[in-house]
Amino acid sequence: MKALLSILLLIPTMAMASEGYECHFASSYNADGVKIDINGQFSQVELIHKGKKSFYKKCKAEKDDFGLLIDCTQGLTDFMILLNNEVRPASGGIMSSTHDLFVDIDC
């Protein structure tokens, strides 16, 4: 009985495990890319684009049939990442009218 209780207590902890990705995209700036830290249903994203860094906290992270959708859209900011993390290396795309950025990414 204690073993079953221990397993049941560990399941939520395992579901909230964090994942991290460091991805790059084709650009005239060599350092352009994105760092993604996912913790449960939320993520933090650091975007480096045209030599500028943008940070997004508390982005929504949702898994669906197509992969992992990270939605940082808030107010006037439009920034989303679709990531297929079922393949290695992970890949996907960034869609953002805020940054005028619609690119494929490789992690």
PDB file as gemmi writes it, atoms N, CA and C in Angstrom:
CRYST1    1.000    1.000    1.000  90.00  90.00  90.00 P 1                      
ATOM      1  N   MET A   1       0.822  -1.192   0.000  1.00  0.00           N  
ATOM      2  CA  MET A   1       0.000   0.000   0.000  1.00  0.00           C  
ATOM      3  C   MET A   1       0.869   1.259   0.000  1.00  0.00           C  
ATOM      4  N   LYS A   2       1.954   1.249   0.787  1.00  0.00           N  
ATOM      5  CA  LYS A   2       2.843   2.403   0.829  1.00  0.00           C  
ATOM      6  C   LYS A   2       3.510   2.623  -0.525  1.00  0.00           C  
ATOM      7  N   ALA A   3       3.855   1.530  -1.209  1.00  0.00           N  
ATOM      8  CA  ALA A   3       4.495   1.649  -2.525  1.00  0.00           C  
ATOM      9  C   ALA A   3       3.540   2.292  -3.523  1.00  0.00           C  
ATOM     10  N   LEU A   4       2.276   1.895  -3.509  1.00  0.00           N  
ATOM     11  CA  LEU A   4       1.283   2.468  -4.419  1.00  0.00           C  
ATOM     12  C   LEU A   4       1.086   3.950  -4.124  1.00  0.00           C  
ATOM     13  N   LEU A   5       1.028   4.298  -2.863  1.00  0.00           N  
ATOM     14  CA  LEU A   5       0.874   5.697  -2.473  1.00  0.00           C  
ATOM     15  C   LEU A   5       2.079   6.518  -2.923  1.00  0.00           C  
ATOM     16  N   SER A   6       3.272   5.969  -2.791  1.00  0.00           N  
ATOM     17  CA  SER A   6       4.484   6.665  -3.225  1.00  0.00           C  
ATOM     18  C   SER A   6       4.477   6.913  -4.722  1.00  0.00           C  
ATOM     19  N   ILE A   7       4.051   5.924  -5.488  1.00  0.00           N  
ATOM     20  CA  ILE A   7       3.983   6.068  -6.945  1.00  0.00           C  
ATOM     21  C   ILE A   7       2.970   7.135  -7.327  1.00  0.00           C  
ATOM     22  N   LEU A   8       1.812   7.123  -6.685  1.00  0.00           N  
ATOM     23  CA  LEU A   8       0.787   8.117  -6.984  1.00  0.00           C  
ATOM     24  C   LEU A   8       1.249   9.536  -6.657  1.00  0.00           C  
ATOM     25  N   LEU A   9       2.057   9.689  -5.630  1.00  0.00           N  
ATOM     26  CA  LEU A   9       2.573  11.006  -5.271  1.00  0.00           C  
ATOM     27  C   LEU A   9       3.643  11.482  -6.252  1.00  0.00           C  
ATOM     28  N   LEU A  10       4.360  10.570  -6.889  1.00  0.00           N  
ATOM     29  CA  LEU A  10       5.417  10.934  -7.830  1.00  0.00           C  
ATOM     30  C   LEU A  10       4.886  11.302  -9.212  1.00  0.00           C  
ATOM     31  N   ILE A  11       3.713  10.809  -9.586  1.00  0.00           N  
ATOM     32  CA  ILE A  11       3.180  11.050 -10.929  1.00  0.00           C  
ATOM     33  C   ILE A  11       3.040  12.540 -11.230  1.00  0.00           C  
ATOM     34  N   PRO A  12       2.436  13.378 -10.377  1.00  0.00           N  
ATOM     35  CA  PRO A  12       2.356  14.805 -10.696  1.00  0.00           C  
ATOM     36  C   PRO A  12       3.732  15.452 -10.818  1.00  0.00           C  
ATOM     37  N   THR A  13       4.684  15.015 -10.022  1.00  0.00           N  
ATOM     38  CA  THR A  13       6.036  15.556 -10.086  1.00  0.00           C  
ATOM     39  C   THR A  13       6.677  15.228 -11.416  1.00  0.00           C  
ATOM     40  N   MET A  14       6.504  14.000 -11.905  1.00  0.00           N  
ATOM     41  CA  MET A  14       7.084  13.605 -13.173  1.00  0.00           C  
ATOM     42  C   MET A  14       6.425  14.364 -14.320  1.00  0.00           C  
ATOM     43  N   ALA A  15       5.146  14.640 -14.229  1.00  0.00           N  
ATOM     44  CA  ALA A  15       4.444  15.362 -15.290  1.00  0.00           C  
ATOM     45  C   ALA A  15       4.909  16.807 -15.379  1.00  0.00           C  
ATOM     46  N   MET A  16       5.422  17.354 -14.297  1.00  0.00           N  
ATOM     47  CA  MET A  16       5.863  18.730 -14.274  1.00  0.00           C  
ATOM     48  C   MET A  16       7.361  18.871 -14.547  1.00  0.00           C  
ATOM     49  N   ALA A  17       8.000  17.810 -15.028  1.00  0.00           N  
ATOM     50  CA  ALA A  17       9.430  17.864 -15.301  1.00  0.00           C  
ATOM     51  C   ALA A  17       9.720  18.957 -16.317  1.00  0.00           C  
ATOM     52  N   SER A  18      10.855  19.608 -16.140  1.00  0.00           N  
ATOM     53  CA  SER A  18      11.182  20.701 -17.046  1.00  0.00           C  
ATOM     54  C   SER A  18      11.989  20.201 -18.236  1.00  0.00           C  
ATOM     55  N   GLU A  19      11.820  20.895 -19.363  1.00  0.00           N  
ATOM     56  CA  GLU A  19      12.544  20.606 -20.583  1.00  0.00           C  
ATOM     57  C   GLU A  19      13.186  21.898 -21.056  1.00  0.00           C  
ATOM     58  N   GLY A  20      14.299  21.776 -21.736  1.00  0.00           N  
ATOM     59  CA  GLY A  20      14.949  22.951 -22.289  1.00  0.00           C  
ATOM     60  C   GLY A  20      15.410  22.705 -23.709  1.00  0.00           C  
ATOM     61  N   TYR A  21      15.312  23.731 -24.535  1.00  0.00           N  
ATOM     62  CA  TYR A  21      15.721  23.659 -25.932  1.00  0.00           C  
ATOM     63  C   TYR A  21      16.506  24.908 -26.284  1.00  0.00           C  
ATOM     64  N   GLU A  22      17.533  24.727 -27.083  1.00  0.00           N  
ATOM     65  CA  GLU A  22      18.272  25.844 -27.651  1.00  0.00           C  
ATOM     66  C   GLU A  22      18.217  25.672 -29.157  1.00  0.00           C  
ATOM     67  N   CYS A  23      17.562  26.593 -29.837  1.00  0.00           N  
ATOM     68  CA  CYS A  23      17.280  26.443 -31.264  1.00  0.00           C  
ATOM     69  C   CYS A  23      17.858  27.601 -32.063  1.00  0.00           C  
ATOM     70  N   HIS A  24      18.139  27.327 -33.325  1.00  0.00           N  
ATOM     71  CA  HIS A  24      18.707  28.326 -34.221  1.00  0.00           C  
ATOM     72  C   HIS A  24      17.869  28.407 -35.485  1.00  0.00           C  
ATOM     73  N   PHE A  25      17.942  29.536 -36.171  1.00  0.00           N  
ATOM     74  CA  PHE A  25      17.244  29.699 -37.443  1.00  0.00           C  
ATOM     75  C   PHE A  25      18.124  30.468 -38.412  1.00  0.00           C  
ATOM     76  N   ALA A  26      17.832  30.306 -39.691  1.00  0.00           N  
ATOM     77  CA  ALA A  26      18.607  30.960 -40.743  1.00  0.00           C  
ATOM     78  C   ALA A  26      18.391  32.470 -40.676  1.00  0.00           C  
ATOM     79  N   SER A  27      19.493  33.199 -40.655  1.00  0.00           N  
ATOM     80  CA  SER A  27      19.432  34.645 -40.537  1.00  0.00           C  
ATOM     81  C   SER A  27      20.782  35.220 -40.951  1.00  0.00           C  
ATOM     82  N   SER A  28      20.803  36.495 -41.259  1.00  0.00           N  
ATOM     83  CA  SER A  28      22.072  37.144 -41.577  1.00  0.00           C  
ATOM     84  C   SER A  28      22.881  37.423 -40.310  1.00  0.00           C  
ATOM     85  N   TYR A  29      22.269  37.233 -39.149  1.00  0.00           N  
ATOM     86  CA  TYR A  29      22.952  37.381 -37.861  1.00  0.00           C  
ATOM     87  C   TYR A  29      23.259  35.985 -37.329  1.00  0.00           C  
ATOM     88  N   ASN A  30      24.524  35.679 -37.135  1.00  0.00           N  
ATOM     89  CA  ASN A  30      24.918  34.327 -36.721  1.00  0.00           C  
ATOM     90  C   ASN A  30      24.386  33.933 -35.351  1.00  0.00           C  
ATOM     91  N   ALA A  31      24.191  34.875 -34.471  1.00  0.00           N  
ATOM     92  CA  ALA A  31      23.786  34.558 -33.095  1.00  0.00           C  
ATOM     93  C   ALA A  31      22.276  34.418 -32.929  1.00  0.00           C  
ATOM     94  N   ASP A  32      21.501  34.618 -33.989  1.00  0.00           N  
ATOM     95  CA  ASP A  32      20.051  34.552 -33.858  1.00  0.00           C  
ATOM     96  C   ASP A  32      19.589  33.167 -33.445  1.00  0.00           C  
ATOM     97  N   GLY A  33      18.647  33.131 -32.526  1.00  0.00           N  
ATOM     98  CA  GLY A  33      18.112  31.866 -32.056  1.00  0.00           C  
ATOM     99  C   GLY A  33      17.125  32.086 -30.930  1.00  0.00           C  
ATOM    100  N   VAL A  34      16.736  30.979 -30.332  1.00  0.00           N  
ATOM    101  CA  VAL A  34      15.756  31.040 -29.258  1.00  0.00           C  
ATOM    102  C   VAL A  34      16.099  29.970 -28.219  1.00  0.00           C  
ATOM    103  N   LYS A  35      15.968  30.336 -26.953  1.00  0.00           N  
ATOM    104  CA  LYS A  35      16.137  29.392 -25.843  1.00  0.00           C  
ATOM    105  C   LYS A  35      14.777  29.233 -25.182  1.00  0.00           C  
ATOM    106  N   ILE A  36      14.393  27.982 -24.979  1.00  0.00           N  
ATOM    107  CA  ILE A  36      13.077  27.681 -24.428  1.00  0.00           C  
ATOM    108  C   ILE A  36      13.245  26.824 -23.187  1.00  0.00           C  
ATOM    109  N   ASP A  37      12.664  27.248 -22.085  1.00  0.00           N  
ATOM    110  CA  ASP A  37      12.621  26.461 -20.852  1.00  0.00           C  
ATOM    111  C   ASP A  37      11.164  26.200 -20.519  1.00  0.00           C  
ATOM    112  N   ILE A  38      10.791  24.918 -20.528  1.00  0.00           N  
ATOM    113  CA  ILE A  38       9.402  24.536 -20.279  1.00  0.00           C  
ATOM    114  C   ILE A  38       9.310  23.867 -18.921  1.00  0.00           C  
ATOM    115  N   ASN A  39       8.359  24.321 -18.132  1.00  0.00           N  
ATOM    116  CA  ASN A  39       8.116  23.735 -16.822  1.00  0.00           C  
ATOM    117  C   ASN A  39       6.608  23.551 -16.669  1.00  0.00           C  
ATOM    118  N   GLY A  40       6.146  22.344 -16.964  1.00  0.00           N  
ATOM    119  CA  GLY A  40       4.716  22.071 -16.886  1.00  0.00           C  
ATOM    120  C   GLY A  40       3.962  22.754 -18.000  1.00  0.00           C  
ATOM    121  N   GLN A  41       2.969  23.560 -17.641  1.00  0.00           N  
ATOM    122  CA  GLN A  41       2.131  24.240 -18.631  1.00  0.00           C  
ATOM    123  C   GLN A  41       2.642  25.632 -18.986  1.00  0.00           C  
ATOM    124  N   PHE A  42       3.780  26.018 -18.430  1.00  0.00           N  
ATOM    125  CA  PHE A  42       4.320  27.343 -18.696  1.00  0.00           C  
ATOM    126  C   PHE A  42       5.753  27.234 -19.197  1.00  0.00           C  
ATOM    127  N   SER A  43       6.185  28.267 -19.907  1.00  0.00           N  
ATOM    128  CA  SER A  43       7.550  28.291 -20.404  1.00  0.00           C  
ATOM    129  C   SER A  43       8.099  29.707 -20.356  1.00  0.00           C  
ATOM    130  N   GLN A  44       9.420  29.786 -20.388  1.00  0.00           N  
ATOM    131  CA  GLN A  44      10.123  31.050 -20.519  1.00  0.00           C  
ATOM    132  C   GLN A  44      10.893  30.979 -21.825  1.00  0.00           C  
ATOM    133  N   VAL A  45      10.895  32.070 -22.557  1.00  0.00           N  
ATOM    134  CA  VAL A  45      11.528  32.094 -23.866  1.00  0.00           C  
ATOM    135  C   VAL A  45      12.448  33.303 -23.955  1.00  0.00           C  
ATOM    136  N   GLU A  46      13.651  33.068 -24.473  1.00  0.00           N  
ATOM    137  CA  GLU A  46      14.581  34.150 -24.774  1.00  0.00           C  
ATOM    138  C   GLU A  46      14.810  34.129 -26.280  1.00  0.00           C  
ATOM    139  N   LEU A  47      14.450  35.201 -26.956  1.00  0.00           N  
ATOM    140  CA  LEU A  47      14.614  35.324 -28.398  1.00  0.00           C  
ATOM    141  C   LEU A  47      15.760  36.279 -28.685  1.00  0.00           C  
ATOM    142  N   ILE A  48      16.686  35.847 -29.523  1.00  0.00           N  
ATOM    143  CA  ILE A  48      17.746  36.724 -30.007  1.00  0.00           C  
ATOM    144  C   ILE A  48      17.510  36.879 -31.508  1.00  0.00           C  
ATOM    145  N   HIS A  49      17.175  38.099 -31.918  1.00  0.00           N  
ATOM    146  CA  HIS A  49      16.849  38.372 -33.319  1.00  0.00           C  
ATOM    147  C   HIS A  49      17.393  39.744 -33.700  1.00  0.00           C  
ATOM    148  N   LYS A  50      18.195  39.788 -34.737  1.00  0.00           N  
ATOM    149  CA  LYS A  50      18.832  41.020 -35.215  1.00  0.00           C  
ATOM    150  C   LYS A  50      19.656  41.678 -34.121  1.00  0.00           C  
ATOM    151  N   GLY A  51      20.328  40.840 -33.314  1.00  0.00           N  
ATOM    152  CA  GLY A  51      21.202  41.347 -32.267  1.00  0.00           C  
ATOM    153  C   GLY A  51      20.496  41.837 -31.020  1.00  0.00           C  
ATOM    154  N   LYS A  52      19.177  41.727 -30.964  1.00  0.00           N  
ATOM    155  CA  LYS A  52      18.424  42.176 -29.795  1.00  0.00           C  
ATOM    156  C   LYS A  52      17.837  40.984 -29.055  1.00  0.00           C  
ATOM    157  N   LYS A  53      17.821  41.071 -27.720  1.00  0.00           N  
ATOM    158  CA  LYS A  53      17.245  40.012 -26.898  1.00  0.00           C  
ATOM    159  C   LYS A  53      15.859  40.417 -26.411  1.00  0.00           C  
ATOM    160  N   SER A  54      14.934  39.484 -26.517  1.00  0.00           N  
ATOM    161  CA  SER A  54      13.586  39.675 -25.973  1.00  0.00           C  
ATOM    162  C   SER A  54      13.299  38.516 -25.041  1.00  0.00           C  
ATOM    163  N   PHE A  55      12.729  38.806 -23.885  1.00  0.00           N  
ATOM    164  CA  PHE A  55      12.415  37.780 -22.901  1.00  0.00           C  
ATOM    165  C   PHE A  55      10.908  37.690 -22.718  1.00  0.00           C  
ATOM    166  N   TYR A  56      10.410  36.479 -22.677  1.00  0.00           N  
ATOM    167  CA  TYR A  56       8.993  36.237 -22.447  1.00  0.00           C  
ATOM    168  C   TYR A  56       8.869  35.240 -21.298  1.00  0.00           C  
ATOM    169  N   LYS A  57       8.093  35.608 -20.305  1.00  0.00           N  
ATOM    170  CA  LYS A  57       7.872  34.737 -19.146  1.00  0.00           C  
ATOM    171  C   LYS A  57       6.406  34.340 -19.100  1.00  0.00           C  
ATOM    172  N   LYS A  58       6.147  33.212 -18.507  1.00  0.00           N  
ATOM    173  CA  LYS A  58       4.792  32.687 -18.339  1.00  0.00           C  
ATOM    174  C   LYS A  58       4.057  32.513 -19.672  1.00  0.00           C  
ATOM    175  N   CYS A  59       4.773  32.026 -20.656  1.00  0.00           N  
ATOM    176  CA  CYS A  59       4.128  31.660 -21.913  1.00  0.00           C  
ATOM    177  C   CYS A  59       3.391  30.346 -21.685  1.00  0.00           C  
ATOM    178  N   LYS A  60       2.306  30.143 -22.391  1.00  0.00           N  
ATOM    179  CA  LYS A  60       1.552  28.905 -22.262  1.00  0.00           C  
ATOM    180  C   LYS A  60       2.210  27.833 -23.123  1.00  0.00           C  
ATOM    181  N   ALA A  61       2.365  26.637 -22.568  1.00  0.00           N  
ATOM    182  CA  ALA A  61       2.928  25.501 -23.293  1.00  0.00           C  
ATOM    183  C   ALA A  61       1.870  24.405 -23.350  1.00  0.00           C  
ATOM    184  N   GLU A  62       1.435  24.065 -24.559  1.00  0.00           N  
ATOM    185  CA  GLU A  62       0.394  23.054 -24.740  1.00  0.00           C  
ATOM    186  C   GLU A  62       0.859  22.005 -25.731  1.00  0.00           C  
ATOM    187  N   LYS A  63       0.682  20.752 -25.371  1.00  0.00           N  
ATOM    188  CA  LYS A  63       1.029  19.655 -26.263  1.00  0.00           C  
ATOM    189  C   LYS A  63      -0.232  19.213 -26.992  1.00  0.00           C  
ATOM    190  N   ASP A  64      -0.101  19.010 -28.320  1.00  0.00           N  
ATOM    191  CA  ASP A  64      -1.229  18.529 -29.107  1.00  0.00           C  
ATOM    192  C   ASP A  64      -0.733  17.512 -30.130  1.00  0.00           C  
ATOM    193  N   ASP A  65      -1.571  17.175 -31.107  1.00  0.00           N  
ATOM    194  CA  ASP A  65      -1.208  16.166 -32.105  1.00  0.00           C  
ATOM    195  C   ASP A  65      -0.050  16.595 -32.994  1.00  0.00           C  
ATOM    196  N   PHE A  66       0.187  17.888 -33.135  1.00  0.00           N  
ATOM    197  CA  PHE A  66       1.232  18.389 -34.021  1.00  0.00           C  
ATOM    198  C   PHE A  66       2.545  18.630 -33.310  1.00  0.00           C  
ATOM    199  N   GLY A  67       2.549  18.640 -32.001  1.00  0.00           N  
ATOM    200  CA  GLY A  67       3.764  18.888 -31.243  1.00  0.00           C  
ATOM    201  C   GLY A  67       3.473  19.752 -30.036  1.00  0.00           C  
ATOM    202  N   LEU A  68       4.377  20.643 -29.760  1.00  0.00           N  
ATOM    203  CA  LEU A  68       4.299  21.506 -28.588  1.00  0.00           C  
ATOM    204  C   LEU A  68       4.105  22.941 -29.051  1.00  0.00           C  
ATOM    205  N   LEU A  69       3.030  23.580 -28.622  1.00  0.00           N  
ATOM    206  CA  LEU A  69       2.746  24.969 -28.964  1.00  0.00           C  
ATOM    207  C   LEU A  69       3.092  25.836 -27.768  1.00  0.00           C  
ATOM    208  N   ILE A  70       3.976  26.799 -27.989  1.00  0.00           N  
ATOM    209  CA  ILE A  70       4.358  27.747 -26.954  1.00  0.00           C  
ATOM    210  C   ILE A  70       3.811  29.100 -27.389  1.00  0.00           C  
ATOM    211  N   ASP A  71       2.868  29.605 -26.629  1.00  0.00           N  
ATOM    212  CA  ASP A  71       2.151  30.826 -26.984  1.00  0.00           C  
ATOM    213  C   ASP A  71       2.519  31.939 -26.013  1.00  0.00           C  
ATOM    214  N   CYS A  72       3.230  32.930 -26.526  1.00  0.00           N  
ATOM    215  CA  CYS A  72       3.635  34.081 -25.717  1.00  0.00           C  
ATOM    216  C   CYS A  72       2.824  35.322 -26.081  1.00  0.00           C  
ATOM    217  N   THR A  73       1.706  35.140 -26.756  1.00  0.00           N  
ATOM    218  CA  THR A  73       0.868  36.249 -27.187  1.00  0.00           C  
ATOM    219  C   THR A  73       0.193  36.884 -25.975  1.00  0.00           C  
ATOM    220  N   GLN A  74       0.462  38.178 -25.788  1.00  0.00           N  
ATOM    221  CA  GLN A  74      -0.144  38.933 -24.698  1.00  0.00           C  
ATOM    222  C   GLN A  74      -0.284  40.374 -25.148  1.00  0.00           C  
ATOM    223  N   GLY A  75      -1.451  40.929 -25.015  1.00  0.00           N  
ATOM    224  CA  GLY A  75      -1.661  42.313 -25.415  1.00  0.00           C  
ATOM    225  C   GLY A  75      -1.353  42.511 -26.888  1.00  0.00           C  
ATOM    226  N   LEU A  76      -0.449  43.432 -27.188  1.00  0.00           N  
ATOM    227  CA  LEU A  76      -0.063  43.708 -28.566  1.00  0.00           C  
ATOM    228  C   LEU A  76       1.054  42.795 -29.061  1.00  0.00           C  
ATOM    229  N   THR A  77       1.630  41.983 -28.178  1.00  0.00           N  
ATOM    230  CA  THR A  77       2.719  41.087 -28.544  1.00  0.00           C  
ATOM    231  C   THR A  77       2.168  39.806 -29.155  1.00  0.00           C  
ATOM    232  N   ASP A  78       2.659  39.483 -30.342  1.00  0.00           N  
ATOM    233  CA  ASP A  78       2.265  38.270 -31.056  1.00  0.00           C  
ATOM    234  C   ASP A  78       3.518  37.427 -31.267  1.00  0.00           C  
ATOM    235  N   PHE A  79       3.633  36.310 -30.541  1.00  0.00           N  
ATOM    236  CA  PHE A  79       4.836  35.488 -30.621  1.00  0.00           C  
ATOM    237  C   PHE A  79       4.480  34.052 -30.230  1.00  0.00           C  
ATOM    238  N   MET A  80       4.632  33.129 -31.185  1.00  0.00           N  
ATOM    239  CA  MET A  80       4.329  31.725 -30.927  1.00  0.00           C  
ATOM    240  C   MET A  80       5.409  30.838 -31.538  1.00  0.00           C  
ATOM    241  N   ILE A  81       5.604  29.685 -30.909  1.00  0.00           N  
ATOM    242  CA  ILE A  81       6.550  28.681 -31.400  1.00  0.00           C  
ATOM    243  C   ILE A  81       5.818  27.353 -31.458  1.00  0.00           C  
ATOM    244  N   LEU A  82       5.939  26.672 -32.583  1.00  0.00           N  
ATOM    245  CA  LEU A  82       5.426  25.309 -32.711  1.00  0.00           C  
ATOM    246  C   LEU A  82       6.641  24.406 -32.838  1.00  0.00           C  
ATOM    247  N   LEU A  83       6.756  23.444 -31.931  1.00  0.00           N  
ATOM    248  CA  LEU A  83       7.946  22.612 -31.846  1.00  0.00           C  
ATOM    249  C   LEU A  83       7.559  21.141 -31.874  1.00  0.00           C  
ATOM    250  N   ASN A  84       8.153  20.390 -32.784  1.00  0.00           N  
ATOM    251  CA  ASN A  84       7.962  18.945 -32.808  1.00  0.00           C  
ATOM    252  C   ASN A  84       9.082  18.344 -31.965  1.00  0.00           C  
ATOM    253  N   ASN A  85       8.772  18.001 -30.731  1.00  0.00           N  
ATOM    254  CA  ASN A  85       9.785  17.465 -29.824  1.00  0.00           C  
ATOM    255  C   ASN A  85       9.760  15.940 -29.769  1.00  0.00           C  
ATOM    256  N   GLU A  86       9.006  15.313 -30.662  1.00  0.00           N  
ATOM    257  CA  GLU A  86       8.963  13.849 -30.727  1.00  0.00           C  
ATOM    258  C   GLU A  86      10.105  13.308 -31.571  1.00  0.00           C  
ATOM    259  N   VAL A  87      10.766  14.150 -32.343  1.00  0.00           N  
ATOM    260  CA  VAL A  87      11.906  13.751 -33.165  1.00  0.00           C  
ATOM    261  C   VAL A  87      13.162  14.370 -32.566  1.00  0.00           C  
ATOM    262  N   ARG A  88      14.273  13.767 -32.860  1.00  0.00           N  
ATOM    263  CA  ARG A  88      15.557  14.296 -32.399  1.00  0.00           C  
ATOM    264  C   ARG A  88      16.428  14.568 -33.591  1.00  0.00           C  
ATOM    265  N   PRO A  89      16.983  15.730 -33.748  1.00  0.00           N  
ATOM    266  CA  PRO A  89      16.764  16.891 -32.891  1.00  0.00           C  
ATOM    267  C   PRO A  89      15.389  17.509 -33.133  1.00  0.00           C  
ATOM    268  N   ALA A  90      14.894  18.180 -32.129  1.00  0.00           N  
ATOM    269  CA  ALA A  90      13.586  18.831 -32.234  1.00  0.00           C  
ATOM    270  C   ALA A  90      13.658  19.944 -33.275  1.00  0.00           C  
ATOM    271  N   SER A  91      12.523  20.200 -33.918  1.00  0.00           N  
ATOM    272  CA  SER A  91      12.475  21.271 -34.921  1.00  0.00           C  
ATOM    273  C   SER A  91      11.064  21.841 -34.952  1.00  0.00           C  
ATOM    274  N   GLY A  92      10.908  22.962 -35.628  1.00  0.00           N  
ATOM    275  CA  GLY A  92       9.590  23.582 -35.718  1.00  0.00           C  
ATOM    276  C   GLY A  92       9.666  24.925 -36.377  1.00  0.00           C  
ATOM    277  N   GLY A  93       8.900  25.877 -35.840  1.00  0.00           N  
ATOM    278  CA  GLY A  93       8.876  27.200 -36.436  1.00  0.00           C  
ATOM    279  C   GLY A  93       8.453  28.269 -35.464  1.00  0.00           C  
ATOM    280  N   ILE A  94       8.839  29.505 -35.793  1.00  0.00           N  
ATOM    281  CA  ILE A  94       8.450  30.685 -35.026  1.00  0.00           C  
ATOM    282  C   ILE A  94       7.527  31.506 -35.906  1.00  0.00           C  
ATOM    283  N   MET A  95       6.439  31.973 -35.309  1.00  0.00           N  
ATOM    284  CA  MET A  95       5.494  32.842 -36.004  1.00  0.00           C  
ATOM    285  C   MET A  95       5.284  34.087 -35.151  1.00  0.00           C  
ATOM    286  N   SER A  96       5.683  35.240 -35.675  1.00  0.00           N  
ATOM    287  CA  SER A  96       5.543  36.462 -34.901  1.00  0.00           C  
ATOM    288  C   SER A  96       5.440  37.667 -35.810  1.00  0.00           C  
ATOM    289  N   SER A  97       4.281  38.321 -35.787  1.00  0.00           N  
ATOM    290  CA  SER A  97       4.170  39.570 -36.525  1.00  0.00           C  
ATOM    291  C   SER A  97       4.836  40.704 -35.741  1.00  0.00           C  
ATOM    292  N   THR A  98       4.923  40.574 -34.426  1.00  0.00           N  
ATOM    293  CA  THR A  98       5.599  41.568 -33.590  1.00  0.00           C  
ATOM    294  C   THR A  98       7.058  41.719 -34.000  1.00  0.00           C  
ATOM    295  N   HIS A  99       7.735  40.601 -34.225  1.00  0.00           N  
ATOM    296  CA  HIS A  99       9.150  40.621 -34.602  1.00  0.00           C  
ATOM    297  C   HIS A  99       9.346  40.489 -36.112  1.00  0.00           C  
ATOM    298  N   ASP A 100       8.253  40.446 -36.867  1.00  0.00           N  
ATOM    299  CA  ASP A 100       8.305  40.212 -38.309  1.00  0.00           C  
ATOM    300  C   ASP A 100       9.189  38.993 -38.587  1.00  0.00           C  
ATOM    301  N   LEU A 101       8.838  37.891 -37.934  1.00  0.00           N  
ATOM    302  CA  LEU A 101       9.668  36.688 -37.961  1.00  0.00           C  
ATOM    303  C   LEU A 101       8.796  35.477 -38.200  1.00  0.00           C  
ATOM    304  N   PHE A 102       9.009  34.823 -39.332  1.00  0.00           N  
ATOM    305  CA  PHE A 102       8.302  33.601 -39.695  1.00  0.00           C  
ATOM    306  C   PHE A 102       9.360  32.657 -40.249  1.00  0.00           C  
ATOM    307  N   VAL A 103       9.980  31.862 -39.347  1.00  0.00           N  
ATOM    308  CA  VAL A 103      11.130  31.045 -39.731  1.00  0.00           C  
ATOM    309  C   VAL A 103      11.024  29.635 -39.171  1.00  0.00           C  
ATOM    310  N   ASP A 104      11.737  28.708 -39.816  1.00  0.00           N  
ATOM    311  CA  ASP A 104      11.899  27.347 -39.302  1.00  0.00           C  
ATOM    312  C   ASP A 104      13.045  27.364 -38.307  1.00  0.00           C  
ATOM    313  N   ILE A 105      12.915  26.528 -37.265  1.00  0.00           N  
ATOM    314  CA  ILE A 105      13.980  26.436 -36.263  1.00  0.00           C  
ATOM    315  C   ILE A 105      14.436  24.992 -36.127  1.00  0.00           C  
ATOM    316  N   ASP A 106      15.707  24.835 -35.824  1.00  0.00           N  
ATOM    317  CA  ASP A 106      16.303  23.533 -35.534  1.00  0.00           C  
ATOM    318  C   ASP A 106      16.956  23.620 -34.167  1.00  0.00           C  
ATOM    319  N   CYS A 107      16.695  22.628 -33.341  1.00  0.00           N  
ATOM    320  CA  CYS A 107      17.208  22.643 -31.960  1.00  0.00           C  
ATOM    321  C   CYS A 107      18.343  21.626 -31.803  1.00  0.00           C  
TER     322      CYS A 107                                                      
END                                                                             
